[in-house]
């Protein structure tokens, strides 16, 4: 617990220093996207890694948060520091409503129904032209007024630190949840639902807590994305975002707080690096992910933790005096 907390603090501190050192617009954009995806992966990990429910509908909360922020900014003139929390609140309410239905299901039924909810919201955004402008989306989402006189590098740097602040909030809330009684109860449900029920743990209640918190964080990330890209369309509900989140959690290591951060960093950079491969990019990327999942089923963090445990056991075995026959 203490080691993980210290490592998380060091990672966030290094991110602060990195922002002060970066001045290249392209690298700043990549850094912003890494932080954005780290928030998404952290939020999904609460449900997948700690409750043990595999959701394919997390993009529903991303899209709800993005559209809420976009509509509040364009129609009501709200500033970004209000629209982003508003996106999180609306997404959190949506998550509780969806979770109250889906978390009563298990296995493939839960997966299919969550995916269906995201698809329903995508179709709604695509066809409710009066509100969402349909396939054309909402463009020209206003940015803070003071950014109008800033250079492109200064604008990127501003969004970098906003994304870093969102990640810090996501990591802090996730840490408090994981090491709380609710988090321990959620892990008990993950390990064995029926044993957890036999000792008085209610799977639905703790699943809703994790899903609600994850939805709030995802919605805030969606609100940030709307302002950063300055455009929101129905594709924000699409499966590519969901696929990226899943891969980041699995590659980094589900059930750990550091895993989603590591997964977001590696996957984002790998996607950018493989752009030069053009048509072969997706194939190479898929093979790399398959190799990690096959040979390190617990992800990179799980692999590192296992190696650390093995070294500790080896040291303990050497230090233990041999028994005398």
N, C-alpha and C positions, 0 to 999 in steps of 0.2 A: 504493500500500500504506500509506504513512505517513499520507496524507490521510484514507483510509478509516478507519484506526485512530483517528485524532484525532476524526473526526466521530462515530464510535461511542461514544467516551469522553464526548464532550460530550452526546450524546443521553441516555446513561445518567445522567450527572450532573444534567441537567435533570429527568429523571424522579424522581430523589431529592428535588430541591427542590420539584417539583410535589406530591409526596406530603405534604410538610410544610405546603403551603399549602392543600390541599383539605380541606374539612370537611363538604361536602355528601354525604350517603349515596349519592344517585343518581349523582353525578359520580364518586365513588369506585368504585362498582360498574362504571360504564362504563370507568374507567381500569384496573380489575382485568381486565376482559374483553379490553381492548386488549392488555395484557401477556400474557394467556393465549394469545390468538390469534397474537401475535407469536412466541411460542415454537413454536407449531404450524407457522406459515408458515416460520420459519427452519429447522425440521427437515425439512420437505418440500422446501425449496429445495436442500438438500444433494443430493438425488437428482434432482430435476427440473432444477435450474439448473446443476449441476456435473457430474453423470454423464450427464444427457440422457435418463433413463428416466422416462416419465410414469406415475406410480403412482396408482391409484384405491383402494388398500387401506390408506392410512395410518391410517384410523380403527381398523383392527385393533389397532394399537399403543396408540392412545388408550384404547380400551376395555379392553385387557389391563391397562394401567397403572392405570386407574380401578378396575377390579374387584379387582386385587391389593391396592391400598391399602385399599379398602373392606373386603375380607375380613380382611386383617391387623389392621385397626383394630377391627372389630366382634367377630371371633372370637378373636383372639389378644391384643387389648388393646395393640397396638404404638402408640407415639406417632407423630405426624405426621412428625417429622424422620427416622423410620426407614421409614415406609410409602411416602413419596414416592420415595426412592431404590430401595426394593424394587420399586415399580411400574416404574421405569426399567430395572432389571436384568432383570426377567421379560419386559418388552416388548422389550428388546435381544436376549435369547435367542430370543424368538419371531421377531424380525426376521431374525436370522441363519438360522433354520430356513426361514422363508418365502423369504428371498433366495436361499438355496442352490438352491431349485427355480425360482423365477420369473426370476432374473437370467440364467438360461441361455436364456431366451426373448427375443425382440425385438419391437418394434413393437406391433401390436394384441394379440398373444398375451400379452405381458407385462401390458398394461393389463387385459385380461379376467381373467387368472388372479389378479392382485392384488385386483381387485374381488370375485372369487369367494371368496377367503380371508376377507375382511372380512365377507361375507354369511354364510359358514359359522359364523364366530364369533358373529355376531348371533343366528343361529338357535340356536346352542348356549346362549347366555346366556338366550334366551327360553324354552328348553325344559328346561334343567337346573335344575329347581325346587329340588332339595335343596341345591344350592350357591349359586345366584344368585337364588333366590326368583322366578324366571321373569319374567313381564311386570310384576309388582309391584315388582321391583327391590330394592335394598338401601337402606333408609332409616335415618335416625338415626345417620349416621356421626359418631363423636365428634370434637369439636374440642378443642384444647388446654384443659386444666382451668382455667388462669388466665384464659381468656377469659370464663368464666361470670360474673364480676363486672364485666366491661367494658361500656361503652356500645356501641350499634350502630355508631357512628362509629369507635370505637377498634377494634372487630372488623374492620370494613372496611379500616381503615388497616393493621392487622396483615397481612391477606391481600394488600393492595397491595404491601407490601414483600417478602413471601414470593414473590409473582409476579415482582417486579422482580429478586429474587435469582436466580430460575430463568431469567429472560431474560438476565441477565448471564452466567450459566453457559453458556447456549445460544450466545450471541454469542461468548464467549471460545473455546469448543470449536470452533465453526464457523470462526472466524478462524484458529485454529491448524491446522485441517484444510485449509482453502482455500489457505493459504500454505505448506503442507508439500509434500514430494515426492509424497505420496499424492494431495493435492488437484490438483497439476499433472498427475499421471497421469490422474486422473479427467476433467479438462478435455480432455486429449488423446483419451480414449475418446469423450467427447461430440462432439468435432469430427470424428473419423474413427476408428471402431473398428478398421478393418482396417489403417490406417497405424500406429495405436498398437500393435497386435499385432505388426506387422512389426519394431518396435524393442524388443520384449521386454516390453511392458506387458500385464498380464493383466487384461482387463476385469472378469472375475468377482470377482477379489480386491479391486479398488478399488471396484467397485460394492457389494460386501458391506460394505466399510469404511464407505462413506457411508450405506448403508441401516441398518447396525447402530447407528451414531452417531445418525442421525435417529430410529430407533426408541427408543433410550434417552431422548432428549430429549422425544419425544412421550409416552412412558410416564410420565415424571416430571410432565409437564403434566397427564396424565390423573389421576395420584394427587392432584395439587393440586386439580383440578376436583372430585374426589370429596369432599374435605374442605371445600372452599369452598361447594359446593351442598348438601352433607350428604346426597346421594342419588345413586345410580348405577342406571341402567336399561339395557335392551338398546338403546335409541335412541342411546347413546353410540357404537355401531358404525355408526350410520346415515349415509346419504349427505349430509345437510345439513352436517355438520361437514366432510366431505371437500370439498364444494362451496365452503364458505367459505375453506378453506385454499388451494384452487386459485386462486380469484379473487384472494386477497390476494397470492399469489406473482406471478400474471400482471399484475395492476394495478401492484404496486410495482416489479416488474422482476426476473425470474429471473436467476440467475447473478451476483447482487450481494448483499452482506451487508446493505446498508441498505434494499434494495427490500422484503423481507418486513416490515420494521418499518413502513415508510411505508404499505404495503398494508394491514396490520392496523389502523393508525390510521384511514385513510380509509374502509375498508370498514365497520368497526365503527360509526363515527360516522354514516356514510351510512345504514346499516341502522336505527339508532336515530332519526335525523332523519326518515326516510321512514315511520315508524310512523303518523304523522298522516295519511298518504295512504291508509291502510287497504287496500282491495282493489287499488288501483293501485300499492301499494308495490313488489311484486315486478316489475311491468312497468317501472316507472321505474328501479328498481335494475338490471334486466337491460339496459335501453337505455344507461344510464350506463357499465356495464361493457363493453358492445359498442363504444361510442364510444372508450373508452380502448384496447381491444385492436386496433381497426381503424386508428386514427390514430396510436397509439403502440405498435406491436407488441412493442417491447422493454420496455414498461412505463414508468412515470414516471421511474425512476432511469436507465433506458436512454436516455430522451429527454433528460434533463438532462446525462448524460455526453456524448451526441452533440453537444448544443449547446456544451458546454465544449470539445470537440475542434474544432468548427468555428470557435469564436472564437480558439482557439490557432493554428489554421492561417491564419486571416485576419491575425492579428497577425504571424505569421512571414512571410507574404507581403508585408506592408507593410514590415517591417524588412529584407527581403532586397533588396540593391541590384540595380538593373536591369542586365542585361548590355549591354555596349556592342557595337553592330553593327560 
